[in-house]
Each structure stands twice: as structure tokens, then as C-alpha cells.
Amino acid sequence: MTEPVDGQTSLPSLRTIADYQFGAGAGETLFPRGESPTIKRTSSGRPQQVHVDGDRLVSFGTDGRFTLGLEGGRRLVTALEYPAYRVVVDDESEPFVRDGKNVFAKFVCEVGPEVRPGDEVLVVHERGALLAVGRAELGAEAIADFETGMAVHVRESAPARE
């Protein structure tokens, strides 16, 4: 079941959730005024995914937070102050991440200090290109300190042409 988002009631709440989860301004970046996103709902009516022009921006988790789609990640990477919610990798990891492989702590060059386990993060190349979106498995301090272990479970990766 798909229905357009009503700009008077739903968009402000979507923006509030995004601002809470990613910081002030994230809601306006993900759901700008004048755009008409579409919400896909479950059969019970619970919001499930938000799409724009066929691209998934976010999904609603059962915990009330967003999980990012690649298009949502593209929007946030331009709006969030560096290195917020980013896990930065170098040339060695780039092809693996673009191929959808998870990011391991020993290959992380930098990480946003606010990242906690379970947070949605942007996996970016050290030159700034968005490589993937996913869920942090470790907090920022652990990612920086550990030589083993998965840092990010990659959910969706960007094609090599970016």
C-alpha cells in the first residue's frame, strides 16, 4: 500500500525524527519543502519506507529510527558537518565497500566521534565520496582503537561510477 505524504501532517514529523537522529537540519535535508515523497506502509498502516522518484530515502525501523537508503545517505553527506556520522576508509577498502562488503575496524581512517553501536552511518572515502550506508557495530572509540572486528554492517553500497 502506497500513499503520498501529506505535507501538513507527516513531513514535519519525519523532519523531527531525522533532526533527532542525525542533528539539526537533517530533516530539512532529507525531506525538503516542495518535494513530494511517497510513504510505503505495511498492511496495518505502519510507515515502512519513504521514496522520492523511485529512490528509497529511509525506512522506518521498529525502534522508531530511520535506516538510511543510499539516496538518503547522498543527501545527508552534503548536509552533515564533517566527520559527523561518517566512517572514513581509504583506497584499499573502497572496492570492497562498493561491492557491498562490511567495513572492518582496522581499515577505518577516521570516524565521527558521536557514532554509537547501532547508529546509521555514512561510509565515505577519504576524499569524500559516499561509498555506502549501514549500521555501526561498534562505537567511535572502539572503531578507532580495535584492530579486529566489524565496524559497519553495510546495507547498501554505491556503484563505482560515483
Residue pairs with C-beta under 8 A, 6 or more apart in sequence:
1 40
1 41
1 42
1 43
1 45
2 38
2 39
2 40
2 41
3 38
3 39
3 41
4 36
4 37
4 38
4 39
5 11
5 14
5 36
5 37
5 38
5 39
5 50
7 36
10 39
11 31
11 33
11 37
14 27
14 30
14 31
14 37
14 50
15 27
15 28
15 30
15 31
16 27
17 27
17 64
17 65
17 66
18 26
18 27
18 29
18 30
18 31
18 58
18 66
19 25
19 26
19 27
21 65
21 66
21 120
22 76
22 80
22 84
22 85
22 120
23 80
23 84
25 79
26 76
26 79
26 80
29 75
29 76
29 78
29 79
30 57
30 58
30 72
30 75
30 76
31 37
31 50
31 57
35 52
36 52
37 50
37 51
37 52
37 57
38 50
38 51
38 52
39 47
39 48
39 49
39 50
40 47
40 48
40 49
40 50
40 51
41 47
41 48
42 48
46 60
47 60
48 59
48 60
49 56
49 58
49 59
49 60
49 69
50 56
50 57
50 58
50 59
50 60
51 57
52 71
55 69
55 70
55 71
56 69
56 70
56 71
56 72
57 68
57 69
57 71
57 72
57 75
58 66
58 67
58 68
58 69
58 72
59 66
59 67
59 69
60 66
60 67
61 67
65 120
66 72
66 120
67 120
67 135
67 155
68 76
68 120
68 122
68 133
68 155
68 156
69 133
69 156
70 130
70 132
70 133
70 156
70 157
70 158
72 133
73 122
73 130
73 132
73 133
73 156
74 130
76 85
76 122
77 86
77 122
77 124
77 128
77 130
80 86
80 122
83 110
83 111
83 112
83 113
84 112
84 114
85 112
85 114
85 115
85 119
85 120
85 121
85 122
86 110
86 111
86 112
86 121
86 122
86 123
86 124
87 103
87 108
87 110
87 111
87 112
87 115
87 121
87 122
87 123
87 124
87 136
87 143
87 151
87 152
88 108
88 109
88 110
88 111
88 124
88 125
88 126
89 97
89 103
89 107
89 108
89 109
89 123
89 124
89 125
89 126
89 131
90 107
90 109
90 125
90 126
91 125
91 126
92 107
93 103
93 107
94 125
94 131
95 160
97 103
97 123
97 131
97 132
97 154
97 157
98 131
98 132
98 157
98 158
98 159
98 160
99 157
100 132
100 154
100 156
100 157
101 154
102 134
102 150
102 151
102 152
102 153
102 154
103 123
103 132
103 134
103 150
103 151
103 152
103 154
104 148
104 149
104 150
104 151
105 138
105 142
105 143
105 146
105 147
105 148
105 149
105 150
105 151
106 146
106 147
106 148
107 151
108 143
108 144
108 151
109 126
110 126
111 140
111 143
111 144
111 151
112 121
112 140
113 140
114 140
115 121
115 136
115 139
115 140
115 143
116 136
116 139
116 140
117 136
117 137
117 138
117 139
118 135
118 136
119 135
119 136
120 133
120 134
120 135
120 136
121 133
121 134
121 135
121 136
121 152
122 130
122 132
122 133
123 130
123 131
123 132
123 133
123 134
123 152
123 154
124 130
124 131
125 131
129 158
129 162
130 158
130 162
131 157
131 158
131 162
132 152
132 154
132 155
132 156
132 157
132 158
133 154
133 155
133 156
134 152
134 153
134 154
134 155
134 156
135 152
135 153
135 155
136 143
136 151
136 152
137 149
137 150
137 151
137 152
137 153
138 146
138 149
138 150
138 151
142 149
143 151
